[in-house]
Amino acid sequence: MAHQDRYGLPLSTASDAAASAYRDGVDLMLAGWTGTAEALERAIEADPDFALPHIARARLHAFYQQGDLARRKAAVAREIVARRGTERERSHVETLALAVEGRLPEALAATLKHIDTWPRDAVVLSLPLGAFGLFAFSGMADHDRARQELCERVAQHYGEDWWFLTLYGWAMTENGDVARGRPVIERGFSLRRQNAHAAHAVLHAMFEDGSIDEADRLVDEWIPTYDRAGILHGHIRWHQALGALEHGDAARALAIYADVLQPEVTRAPPLNVITDGASLLWRLAAYGHAVPQALWAEADAAAQRLFPKSSIPFADVHMALFAAATQNRETLASRLAVIEQRLADGKLPAGPVVPAICRAMTAFASEDYGTCVQMLAPVITEVVRIGGSHAQRELIEDTFIVALMRSGDLPRARALLDARLHRRPSLRDTRWQAAMA
């Protein structure tokens, strides 16, 4: 009998060892678990002419911004699959290769076409899902809805699959249907507890429904089972730090930063390194807590090494936080010039919201709160277009609220806070007391 993946799709290898190792590697990758690279390397060693582990390995390299390695692996996969691979595998390799090469619009179009024919190809389906997926970074204003609709379209093909339930439930919660989404995520999590993406998705649901203390307990209980080298280890603790800030506990948030998020200790992928670090330090300062300038300087130096040039808007916005907090106007001006040129050339799908946020954050850091409000007010409903999750993007709304408070527009600030507390009634006002001061 021909080898198949866990979803019943044929694999072009005659090697039992290669097929088994590939299945293990894919499951580990879909779970965000350690050991993924080792499993895929075993598959490659068992059958070097089996294309799929090569392209999966390329994707893993891309997660960690190892662009040259990723592109080389993608090229190998393309060469192999052209001479030994099914139509499905050729499409699979090409779609992932486009994503690895940063050709995101082409990758998204190829993904949707591929899924129409092979809906159970979970590795390809994973590309547009998640906070850093192709939909999130498409510049679309309705990418949350698009994710949920895609999941609904293929749900019949997955049933009670642990991976799919996790991503489907998360898509619901990000699209505003937390009451329906959280139980779906929790069902997937119960089927496979060694699944960092499931733990992460549950934390997002808890963030949305205001279950802050429950989220804290979940992290304390679950994180000891997850290696610090895991792709989401630091980010999951970042969620715990956000919970600490809901209680006004700056000391605990800073302790979590020092333990797992600081550049010298983190083992996270580069995009998480800059976004988790910048957003936590910025929130601390915005809520009125003291942040040692040395922490900003160290984090900024690391960020400049990792993202020396303008890239995806989500990264650019967080790089603007570093530039604003360290008063590095020259670096920000250089990055803004590139961003605005891309906007003028029609090559910035996220649109004017990106430079507006960058300029608003600079004004905020300079205590020019009126200008910050002026910059953000016209685009605040468009922030979704930068990608990421709602929990991550809430940083922009928080900055807007604090700027309103400090510029004297308390009625508008209170209206935004009341709307948030209506959505998440168990939230506390503790963090806003310092900001109001």
C-alpha positions as CSV (number, residue, x, y, z in Angstrom):
1,M,0.0,0.0,0.0
2,A,1.3,3.5,-0.9
3,H,2.3,5.7,2.0
4,Q,0.0,8.5,3.0
5,D,0.1,11.5,5.3
6,R,-2.1,11.7,8.4
7,Y,-4.9,13.2,6.3
8,G,-4.9,10.3,3.8
9,L,-3.0,12.1,1.0
10,P,-0.5,10.0,-1.0
11,L,3.2,10.5,-0.4
12,S,5.8,10.0,-3.1
13,T,8.2,7.9,-1.1
14,A,8.8,4.1,-0.9
15,S,10.5,4.5,2.5
16,D,8.6,3.5,5.6
17,A,11.1,5.5,7.7
18,A,10.8,8.7,5.5
19,A,7.0,8.6,5.5
20,S,6.8,8.0,9.3
21,A,9.3,10.8,10.1
22,Y,7.5,13.2,7.7
23,R,4.2,12.5,9.4
24,D,5.8,13.1,12.8
25,G,7.4,16.3,11.6
26,V,4.2,17.7,10.2
27,D,2.3,17.0,13.4
28,L,5.0,18.6,15.5
29,M,5.0,21.7,13.1
30,L,1.3,22.0,13.3
31,A,1.5,21.8,17.1
32,G,4.3,24.3,17.3
33,W,6.3,21.7,19.2
34,T,10.0,21.1,19.5
35,G,11.6,18.2,17.5
36,T,10.0,19.4,14.2
37,A,13.4,20.0,12.5
38,E,14.9,16.8,13.7
39,A,11.9,14.7,12.4
40,L,12.0,16.4,9.0
41,E,15.8,15.9,8.8
42,R,15.2,12.1,9.5
43,A,12.7,12.0,6.7
44,I,15.2,13.7,4.3
45,E,18.0,11.3,5.4
46,A,15.8,8.3,4.9
47,D,14.8,9.4,1.4
48,P,16.7,12.5,0.0
49,D,14.4,12.3,-3.1
50,F,11.2,12.9,-1.2
51,A,10.3,16.5,-1.8
52,L,7.8,17.3,1.0
53,P,10.2,17.2,4.0
54,H,12.5,19.5,2.1
55,I,9.8,22.2,1.6
56,A,8.5,21.7,5.2
57,R,12.0,22.3,6.4
58,A,12.2,25.4,4.2
59,R,9.0,26.7,6.0
60,L,10.6,26.1,9.4
61,H,13.7,28.0,8.3
62,A,11.5,30.8,7.2
63,F,9.8,31.0,10.6
64,Y,13.2,31.9,12.0
65,Q,14.0,34.3,9.2
66,Q,16.8,32.1,7.9
67,G,16.0,33.3,4.4
68,D,19.0,31.8,2.5
69,L,18.5,28.3,4.0
70,A,14.8,28.5,3.4
71,R,15.2,29.4,-0.3
72,R,17.8,26.7,-0.9
73,K,15.6,24.1,0.6
74,A,12.7,25.4,-1.5
75,A,14.8,25.2,-4.6
76,V,15.7,21.6,-3.8
77,A,12.1,20.7,-3.2
78,R,11.1,22.2,-6.5
79,E,13.8,20.3,-8.4
80,I,12.9,17.0,-6.8
81,V,9.1,17.3,-7.1
82,A,9.4,18.2,-10.8
83,R,10.8,14.7,-11.5
84,R,9.3,12.7,-8.8
85,G,6.0,13.9,-7.4
86,T,2.3,13.9,-7.9
87,E,0.2,16.8,-9.1
88,R,-0.8,17.5,-5.5
89,E,2.8,17.5,-4.3
90,R,3.9,19.8,-7.1
91,S,1.2,22.3,-6.2
92,H,2.0,21.9,-2.5
93,V,5.7,22.6,-3.0
94,E,5.1,25.6,-5.3
95,T,2.6,27.1,-2.9
96,L,4.9,26.8,0.1
97,A,7.9,28.0,-1.9
98,L,6.1,31.2,-2.8
99,A,5.4,31.9,0.9
100,V,9.0,31.1,1.8
101,E,10.2,33.6,-0.9
102,G,8.0,36.3,0.5
103,R,5.8,36.4,-2.5
104,L,2.7,36.7,-0.3
105,P,-0.1,37.7,-2.7
106,E,1.0,34.9,-5.1
107,A,1.2,32.5,-2.2
108,L,-2.3,33.3,-1.0
109,A,-3.8,32.9,-4.5
110,A,-2.0,29.6,-4.9
111,T,-3.1,28.4,-1.5
112,L,-6.8,29.1,-2.1
113,K,-6.6,27.4,-5.5
114,H,-4.8,24.4,-4.0
115,I,-7.3,24.0,-1.1
116,D,-10.2,23.9,-3.6
117,T,-8.8,20.7,-5.0
118,W,-7.1,19.2,-1.9
119,P,-8.9,20.6,1.1
120,R,-7.2,18.1,3.5
121,D,-3.7,19.3,2.7
122,A,-3.3,20.8,6.2
123,V,0.2,22.1,5.7
124,V,-1.0,24.3,2.8
125,L,-4.2,25.2,4.7
126,S,-2.1,26.4,7.6
127,L,-0.5,29.2,5.4
128,P,-3.4,31.7,5.5
129,L,-4.4,30.9,9.1
130,G,-3.0,32.3,12.3
131,A,-1.9,35.8,13.4
132,F,1.1,35.8,11.1
133,G,-0.6,34.0,8.2
134,L,-1.1,35.0,4.6
135,F,-4.6,36.5,5.4
136,A,-3.3,38.5,8.3
137,F,-0.4,40.0,6.3
138,S,-2.5,40.6,3.2
139,G,-3.5,44.1,4.1
140,M,-7.1,43.1,4.0
141,A,-9.4,44.9,6.4
142,D,-11.6,41.8,6.7
143,H,-8.9,39.1,7.1
144,D,-10.5,37.9,10.4
145,R,-13.7,37.1,8.5
146,A,-11.9,35.6,5.6
147,R,-10.1,33.2,7.9
148,Q,-13.3,32.0,9.5
149,E,-15.1,31.6,6.2
150,L,-12.2,29.5,4.8
151,C,-12.3,27.3,7.8
152,E,-16.1,26.9,7.5
153,R,-15.7,26.0,3.8
154,V,-13.4,23.0,4.6
155,A,-14.7,22.0,8.1
156,Q,-16.6,19.0,6.7
157,H,-13.2,17.5,5.6
158,Y,-11.6,17.6,9.0
159,G,-14.2,16.6,11.6
160,E,-12.7,16.3,15.1
161,D,-9.1,16.8,14.0
162,W,-7.1,18.4,16.8
163,W,-5.2,20.8,14.6
164,F,-8.1,22.0,12.6
165,L,-10.4,22.5,15.6
166,T,-7.7,24.7,17.2
167,L,-7.4,27.0,14.2
168,Y,-11.1,27.0,13.4
169,G,-12.0,28.1,16.9
170,W,-9.3,30.7,16.9
171,A,-10.6,32.1,13.7
172,M,-14.0,32.4,15.3
173,T,-12.7,34.2,18.4
174,E,-10.7,36.7,16.3
175,N,-13.8,37.4,14.2
176,G,-15.8,38.3,17.3
177,D,-17.6,35.0,18.0
178,V,-15.8,34.1,21.2
179,A,-18.7,32.3,22.8
180,R,-18.7,29.8,19.9
181,G,-15.0,29.7,19.3
182,R,-13.6,29.0,22.7
183,P,-15.3,25.6,23.2
184,V,-14.1,24.6,19.7
185,I,-10.5,25.5,20.6
186,E,-10.8,23.7,24.0
187,R,-12.1,20.6,22.2
188,G,-9.1,20.5,20.0
189,F,-6.8,21.2,23.0
190,S,-8.3,18.2,24.9
191,L,-7.5,15.9,21.9
192,R,-3.8,16.9,22.0
193,R,-2.4,18.8,25.0
194,Q,1.1,18.8,23.5
195,N,-0.1,21.5,21.1
196,A,1.3,25.0,21.7
197,H,-1.0,26.5,19.0
198,A,-4.0,25.2,21.0
199,A,-2.7,26.6,24.3
200,H,-2.1,29.9,22.6
201,A,-5.5,29.9,21.0
202,V,-7.2,29.3,24.3
203,L,-5.3,32.2,25.8
204,H,-6.6,34.4,23.0
205,A,-10.2,33.3,23.7
206,M,-9.6,34.0,27.4
207,F,-8.2,37.4,26.6
208,E,-11.3,38.2,24.5
209,D,-13.8,37.1,27.1
210,G,-11.8,38.7,30.0
211,S,-10.9,35.4,31.8
212,I,-7.5,36.9,32.9
213,D,-7.1,34.9,36.1
214,E,-8.1,31.6,34.4
215,A,-5.5,32.3,31.6
216,D,-2.8,32.9,34.2
217,R,-3.6,29.5,35.9
218,L,-3.6,27.8,32.5
219,V,-0.1,29.1,31.7
220,D,1.2,28.1,35.1
221,E,-0.2,24.6,34.7
222,W,0.7,24.0,31.1
223,I,4.0,25.8,30.4
224,P,6.2,23.3,32.4
225,T,5.3,20.7,29.7
226,Y,6.7,23.0,26.9
227,D,10.4,23.3,26.2
228,R,11.8,26.9,26.3
229,A,13.0,26.3,22.7
230,G,9.4,25.9,21.6
231,I,8.4,28.5,18.9
232,L,5.6,29.9,21.1
233,H,7.1,29.6,24.5
234,G,8.0,33.2,24.9
235,H,4.8,34.5,23.3
236,I,2.7,32.4,25.7
237,R,4.4,33.9,28.6
238,W,3.9,37.3,26.9
239,H,0.1,36.6,27.3
240,Q,0.7,36.0,31.0
241,A,2.5,39.4,31.2
242,L,-0.5,41.1,29.7
243,G,-2.6,39.5,32.4
244,A,-0.2,40.9,35.0
245,L,-0.7,44.4,33.5
246,E,-4.5,44.0,33.7
247,H,-3.9,43.8,37.5
248,G,-1.5,46.7,37.4
249,D,1.4,44.4,38.4
250,A,4.3,46.0,36.5
251,A,6.9,44.1,38.5
252,R,5.6,40.7,37.4
253,A,5.3,41.8,33.8
254,L,8.9,43.0,33.9
255,A,10.0,39.7,35.6
256,I,8.4,37.8,32.7
257,Y,10.2,40.0,30.2
258,A,13.5,39.3,31.9
259,D,12.9,35.6,32.1
260,V,11.8,34.8,28.5
261,L,11.4,37.9,26.3
262,Q,14.6,39.9,26.7
263,P,16.8,39.6,23.6
264,E,19.7,37.9,25.4
265,V,17.5,35.1,26.8
266,T,14.7,34.6,24.2
267,R,14.7,31.7,21.8
268,A,11.7,33.0,19.8
269,P,11.6,33.6,16.1
270,P,12.7,37.1,15.1
271,L,9.3,38.5,14.5
272,N,8.1,37.5,17.9
273,V,11.3,38.8,19.5
274,I,10.6,42.4,18.3
275,T,6.8,42.4,18.5
276,D,6.5,40.8,22.0
277,G,9.3,42.8,23.5
278,A,8.4,46.2,22.0
279,S,4.7,45.8,22.7
280,L,5.1,44.8,26.3
281,L,7.6,47.6,27.1
282,W,5.4,50.1,25.3
283,R,2.3,49.0,27.2
284,L,4.2,49.3,30.5
285,A,5.2,52.9,29.8
286,A,1.8,53.9,28.3
287,Y,0.0,52.6,31.5
288,G,2.3,54.9,33.6
289,H,4.9,52.4,34.8
290,A,8.6,53.0,34.8
291,V,10.6,51.2,32.1
292,P,14.4,51.4,32.4
293,Q,15.8,53.1,29.4
294,A,18.5,50.4,29.2
295,L,15.9,47.8,28.4
296,W,14.7,49.9,25.4
297,A,18.2,50.5,24.2
298,E,19.1,46.8,24.4
299,A,15.9,45.7,22.7
300,D,16.3,48.3,20.0
301,A,19.8,47.2,19.2
302,A,18.6,43.6,18.8
303,A,15.7,44.7,16.7
304,Q,17.9,46.8,14.3
305,R,20.0,43.7,13.7
306,L,17.0,41.5,13.0
307,F,15.0,44.0,10.9
308,P,17.5,46.5,9.5
309,K,15.2,47.3,6.5
310,S,11.5,48.0,6.1
311,S,9.6,44.7,5.7
312,I,6.0,43.7,6.6
313,P,3.8,46.4,8.1
314,F,3.4,44.5,11.4
315,A,7.2,44.5,11.9
316,D,7.5,48.1,10.8
317,V,4.9,49.3,13.3
318,H,6.8,47.6,16.1
319,M,10.1,48.9,14.9
320,A,8.5,52.4,15.1
321,L,7.9,51.8,18.8
322,F,11.6,51.2,19.4
323,A,12.5,54.3,17.4
324,A,10.0,56.4,19.3
325,A,10.9,55.1,22.7
326,T,14.7,55.7,22.1
327,Q,14.1,59.0,20.3
328,N,15.9,57.6,17.3
329,R,14.3,60.0,14.8
330,E,16.9,59.4,12.1
331,T,16.2,55.6,11.9
332,L,12.4,56.2,12.0
333,A,12.6,58.9,9.2
334,S,14.6,56.5,7.0
335,R,12.1,53.6,7.5
336,L,9.2,56.0,7.0
337,A,10.6,57.2,3.7
338,V,10.7,53.6,2.4
339,I,7.2,52.9,3.7
340,E,5.7,56.0,2.2
341,Q,7.4,55.3,-1.2
342,R,5.9,51.8,-1.2
343,L,2.5,53.4,-0.4
344,A,3.0,55.9,-3.3
345,D,4.0,53.0,-5.6
346,G,0.9,51.0,-4.7
347,K,3.0,48.3,-3.0
348,L,1.7,48.7,0.5
349,P,-1.6,46.8,0.7
350,A,-2.2,47.8,4.4
351,G,-2.4,51.4,3.2
352,P,-1.9,54.8,5.0
353,V,-2.6,53.3,8.4
354,V,1.0,52.1,8.6
355,P,2.8,55.4,8.3
356,A,0.1,57.0,10.4
357,I,0.7,54.6,13.3
358,C,4.5,55.1,13.1
359,R,4.1,58.9,13.3
360,A,1.5,58.7,16.0
361,M,3.8,56.6,18.2
362,T,6.6,59.1,17.8
363,A,4.3,61.9,18.9
364,F,3.1,59.9,21.9
365,A,6.7,59.2,23.0
366,S,7.4,62.9,22.7
367,E,4.3,63.6,25.0
368,D,2.6,65.4,22.1
369,Y,-0.7,63.6,22.8
370,G,-2.8,66.0,20.7
371,T,-0.8,65.1,17.6
372,C,-1.0,61.4,18.4
373,V,-4.8,61.6,18.6
374,Q,-4.9,63.7,15.4
375,M,-2.8,61.0,13.6
376,L,-4.7,58.0,14.9
377,A,-8.3,59.1,14.9
378,P,-8.8,58.9,11.1
379,V,-7.2,55.4,10.8
380,I,-8.1,53.7,14.2
381,T,-10.7,51.5,12.5
382,E,-8.1,50.4,9.9
383,V,-5.5,49.2,12.3
384,V,-6.7,45.6,11.6
385,R,-4.9,45.9,8.2
386,I,-1.4,45.6,9.7
387,G,-2.1,42.0,10.7
388,G,-1.3,40.1,13.9
389,S,-4.0,39.3,16.4
390,H,-6.6,41.5,18.1
391,A,-4.6,41.1,21.4
392,Q,-1.5,42.4,19.7
393,R,-3.3,45.2,17.8
394,E,-5.0,46.4,21.0
395,L,-1.7,48.2,21.8
396,I,-2.6,50.8,19.2
397,E,-6.1,51.3,20.7
398,D,-4.6,51.5,24.2
399,T,-2.1,54.2,23.0
400,F,-5.0,56.1,21.5
401,I,-7.0,55.9,24.7
402,V,-4.1,57.1,26.8
403,A,-3.4,59.9,24.4
404,L,-7.1,61.0,24.6
405,M,-6.9,61.0,28.4
406,R,-3.7,63.0,28.5
407,S,-4.9,65.5,25.9
408,G,-8.0,66.1,28.0
409,D,-10.6,64.3,25.9
410,L,-11.8,62.1,28.8
411,P,-15.4,61.6,27.4
412,R,-14.0,59.9,24.2
413,A,-11.5,57.9,26.2
414,R,-14.2,56.7,28.6
415,A,-16.5,55.8,25.7
416,L,-13.8,53.5,24.2
417,L,-13.1,51.9,27.6
418,D,-16.8,51.4,28.2
419,A,-17.1,49.6,24.8
420,R,-14.2,47.4,25.7
421,L,-15.6,46.5,29.1
422,H,-18.9,45.7,27.5
423,R,-17.1,43.2,25.3
424,R,-15.0,41.9,28.2
425,P,-16.9,42.5,31.4
426,S,-14.5,40.8,33.8
427,L,-11.6,43.2,32.9
428,R,-10.3,45.4,35.6
429,D,-9.7,49.1,35.4
430,T,-6.4,48.9,37.4
431,R,-4.1,49.6,34.6
432,W,-6.0,52.7,33.5
433,Q,-5.7,54.4,36.9
434,A,-2.0,55.0,36.4
435,A,-2.6,56.1,32.8
436,M,-5.3,58.6,33.9
437,A,-2.8,60.1,36.4
